[in-house]
Amino acid sequence: GPAAGRKLAHAAYALEAGLAATDYRSAMAMLRTRMRARSLFVVFTHLLDARSANELAASVKGLLPQHVPLCVLLRDAEIESLALQPPRGVRDLYVRAAAAETLGWRDALVRQLQKIGALVLDATPEELTPSLVRTYLDVKTRRIL
């Protein structure tokens, strides 16, 4: 209802970001038990490792087909630029390889999520708001819910 947005804003106001691992399985299990009606679940995440990515994919799969999961993956433009920078030495080669590996498993995750039926929005923070609005409007237009 109309008060839900205010409640969400008030609840999120005092939260502080941290580098703790997200327990996707518990979160999705809680959502499945509390939400009976078909719903659009939007998961915002900035994945840092392949293990977390695999856990996210497995957890999201558990929401289907009852619900519509939308995974919003925040891209890191700095990592993308590191992968494309011309190396100036041996150290730069290692940095470039690590950045390319990170981009590789992220691309694989996007494909994996799409293959299981999840919607995926892979955007930089600057692109996020307009891309998210377009994705939501697309969901409504296509009557996925």
C-alpha positions in Angstrom: 0.0 0.0 0.0 0.9 3.7 0.0 2.6 3.5 3.5 5.0 0.7 2.4 7.4 3.1 0.7 7.7 5.2 3.8 8.2 2.1 6.0 10.9 0.9 3.7 12.7 4.3 3.7 12.5 4.5 7.5 13.8 1.0 7.9 16.7 1.5 5.5 17.7 5.0 6.8 19.9 3.7 9.7 21.5 0.8 7.8 25.2 0.9 7.1 26.9 -0.9 4.3 29.5 -3.5 5.1 31.6 -6.3 3.5 29.7 -9.1 5.1 28.6 -12.1 2.9 24.9 -12.1 2.0 23.0 -15.2 2.9 20.9 -15.4 -0.3 19.4 -18.8 0.6 17.9 -17.6 3.9 16.6 -14.4 2.3 14.9 -16.3 -0.6 13.5 -18.9 1.8 12.0 -16.1 3.9 10.5 -14.4 0.9 9.0 -17.7 -0.4 7.3 -18.3 3.0 6.0 -14.8 3.4 4.9 -14.0 -0.1 2.2 -16.3 -1.5 1.1 -14.2 -4.4 3.2 -14.0 -7.5 5.6 -11.1 -7.0 8.6 -9.3 -8.5 11.6 -9.7 -6.3 14.4 -7.3 -7.0 17.8 -8.3 -5.6 20.4 -5.5 -5.7 23.9 -6.9 -5.3 27.6 -6.2 -6.0 29.1 -9.6 -6.2 32.8 -9.9 -5.3 33.4 -13.6 -5.8 32.3 -16.6 -7.8 31.1 -18.5 -4.7 28.6 -15.7 -3.8 27.5 -15.7 -7.5 26.8 -19.4 -7.5 24.8 -19.1 -4.2 22.8 -16.2 -5.7 22.0 -18.3 -8.8 20.9 -21.3 -6.8 18.8 -19.2 -4.4 17.1 -17.3 -7.2 16.2 -20.6 -9.0 14.2 -21.5 -5.9 11.9 -18.5 -6.5 10.9 -19.7 -9.9 8.3 -20.3 -11.3 6.1 -18.9 -8.5 7.8 -15.5 -8.5 9.7 -13.2 -10.9 13.3 -12.6 -9.7 15.1 -9.5 -11.1 18.8 -9.6 -10.2 20.3 -6.1 -10.3 24.1 -6.6 -10.6 26.2 -3.4 -10.1 29.0 -3.3 -12.5 32.3 -1.8 -11.5 33.6 0.5 -14.3 37.0 0.6 -12.6 37.4 -3.2 -13.0 36.3 -2.9 -16.6 38.9 -0.2 -17.3 41.6 -2.3 -15.7 40.8 -5.2 -18.0 41.2 -3.0 -21.0 44.3 -1.0 -20.0 47.4 -1.6 -22.0 49.9 -3.3 -19.7 53.1 -1.3 -18.9 54.8 -4.1 -17.1 54.5 -7.6 -15.6 52.5 -6.3 -12.6 49.9 -4.7 -15.0 49.6 -8.0 -16.8 48.5 -9.7 -13.5 46.1 -6.9 -12.7 44.6 -7.0 -16.2 44.3 -10.8 -16.0 42.5 -10.6 -12.6 40.1 -8.0 -13.9 39.4 -10.0 -17.0 38.7 -13.1 -14.9 36.3 -11.2 -12.7 34.5 -9.9 -15.8 34.4 -13.4 -17.2 32.6 -15.0 -14.2 30.2 -12.1 -14.0 29.3 -12.6 -17.7 28.9 -16.3 -17.0 26.6 -15.5 -14.0 24.4 -13.2 -16.2 24.0 -16.0 -18.7 23.3 -18.6 -15.9 20.7 -16.4 -14.3 19.0 -15.7 -17.7 19.1 -19.4 -18.5 17.2 -20.4 -15.3 14.6 -17.7 -16.1 15.6 -14.8 -13.9 15.6 -11.2 -15.2 19.0 -9.6 -15.1 19.9 -5.9 -15.1 23.7 -5.5 -15.2 24.4 -1.8 -14.9 26.9 0.7 -13.5 25.6 2.9 -10.6 25.2 5.8 -13.0 23.0 3.8 -15.3 21.0 2.1 -12.6 17.9 4.3 -12.1 16.9 4.8 -15.7 17.7 1.1 -16.5 15.7 -0.1 -13.6 12.7 2.0 -14.5 12.9 0.7 -18.1 13.1 -2.9 -16.9 10.1 -2.5 -14.6 8.0 -0.9 -17.4 9.1 -3.8 -19.6 7.9 -6.3 -17.0 4.5 -4.5 -16.8 4.2 -4.2 -20.6 4.9 -7.8 -21.2 2.6 -8.8 -18.3 5.1 -11.1 -16.7 3.6 -10.6 -13.3 
